[in-house]
């Protein structure tokens, strides 16, 4: 593994209407873990329900995983609670990044909370520019990535929806969707 001092930390944004943003980030997380990098995944939306990714990650000593959201916030009955939860998760993200313990950090679905106005893109972009170590890789996922975050990112991929099984009445399938 390349020494931290010799590494160019990439900030990667995965956004767009298509499927695969989180899956791509988790694939990268497992790749980094395979190279003995310290990996942190913090999920803003998923909440308490079990996913295959989280179960697989538990088999790695070098992956730390936090699913902290209140669930699907677009169905919320309590937006103030969701706002508070999102702010608390963002505080944890900042604290964890500041420790400089991790080589790769995934902030899964953080873009959604920006879209809802609970955390500003400007605040996230400023933190990335001022406090992310230059050797640390950072991935931010979710639809509607704010312009400020896109502007400070090194790589931005927009997933385009062409066709989705849900449109044909097929609900989320274990092992593919979660």
N, C-alpha and C positions, 0 to 999 in steps of 0.2 A: 504494500500500500504506500502511495506517495505520502511523504511527510507533510504535515499540515502547512508548514512554512512554504512549501513548494507547490501547494495546491491553489488553483483558482476556484474559489467557491462560486458556484452557479446559483443564481436565483431564477427559478423556473415557474412560470404561471401556466396552469392547465385550466382552460375555460371553454365556454361555448355550450350550445344546446345539446350536443351529442353525448352519447354514453362513453365512458372510459376514462374520465378525468381522474377519479380516485384510483381506479384500477391501474392506471399508468403510474401514478405516484407510488402505489404500494409495490408495484413491480420494481421500481427504482429503489425503494426502501429495502426490499429483499436482496437486490443486487448489491447494494452497499453493505448490508449485513454479511453477505457472502465474502466480502473483502475485509471482514473484521472491523468495519467502521461502526461507531456508536450511532444508533438511529433512534430518533424520537418521532412518534406520530401522535398528534393531538387532533381529535375530531370535534368539530363545532356543532354538528347536527345530530349525528347518529344516536346518541343517548345510550340507553341500557341494553338494547337488543343485540344479540350475538351475531357476529359475522365470521365467515371463514377466514378472512384476512387476520382478524384479531386472534383467532384460535391458532393459526399458523405462526403468527408472530410470537406467541407465548412459548414456542419451542426454541426460540433464539434468546440467548442470554444478553445479546447486544442490541435488542430492540425493546424500547420502552413505549408502551401504548396507553393512551388515555382517550376513552370515548366519553365525552363530558357534556354533550348537548342535552337539551330537553326533548329531543325527538324532532319530528318534522315540523319545523316552526311555521311553515306556510299554512298549517292547520291549527295554529295556536288559538287558545282561548285566553291567554294571558301574555300579551306582548311585553308588558313591563318586566315580567319574570324572565322572559327570553332575552330581553335586553340586558338585564342584570347578569344572567348566566353567561352571555356572550362576553360581557366586559370582564367577568371573573376569569373566563377561559383565556382571553387575550392577555390578562395580567400574568397568568401562569406561563403562557407562551414566551412572554418577554423575560420572565425570571429564568426559565429553562435555557433560553438562548444565551442569556448573560452569563450563565455558568461556564460556557465554552466547553462543556463536556461532550457535546454531540458533533458528529461529522456531517450528518444529514438530518434535517428537520422537515417534517411534512405537516403543514397546517391545512388539514382536510376540511373543505367546504367553508373556509374563512371568507371566500368571496360572497357567499350568500348573505352573511351578516353585514357585509359592506353594502350590498344591494338594499337591505332593509334599513340602512342608516344607523345601525347599532354601533358600528366602528367605522371610522372614516378611512377611505383609501389614502388620504393625505397622512393620517396618523401612522398607518402601516408602512407607507413608503418612507416616511421620515425615520421610523425605527430601523428599517432595513438599511438605509443609507448611513445612519449614524452609529448603529450598535451591532449589526450582524458582523461577526468576525469575517475577514476577507477570505478565509479558507473554508468556511462553512457553506455547505450546500443547503438551499432552502427551496421547498416546493409549496406553492399555494394553489389550492384547487377550488372549483365551484364556478357555476355560471355567473356571468355579469361581473367579471373582474374589473375593478375600478381603473380608470385611466392612469391615475397616479402610480398604482402598483405596476401596471403594464409598462409604464415609462421607465421605472427603475429596474425592471427585470432584465436578465440577460437573454432568456429564451422564453417565448410565449407561443403556446400552441392552442389553437381554437378548434375544439371538436365540433364537427358539423353533423347534425342529425339528418340521415337520409331515410331511414326506416327504423321502427322500433317494434318489438314484439308486443308491447303493451297496446299499441294501436290495433292489434289483431285480437285483443282480449286475453292475451297471455300475461299473467301476473309475474312478479319477481320470482325467479327460480333459484333455489339454493344451489350454491356452487358457481353460479354465473353472475347473479345480481348481488348476492350477499354471502 
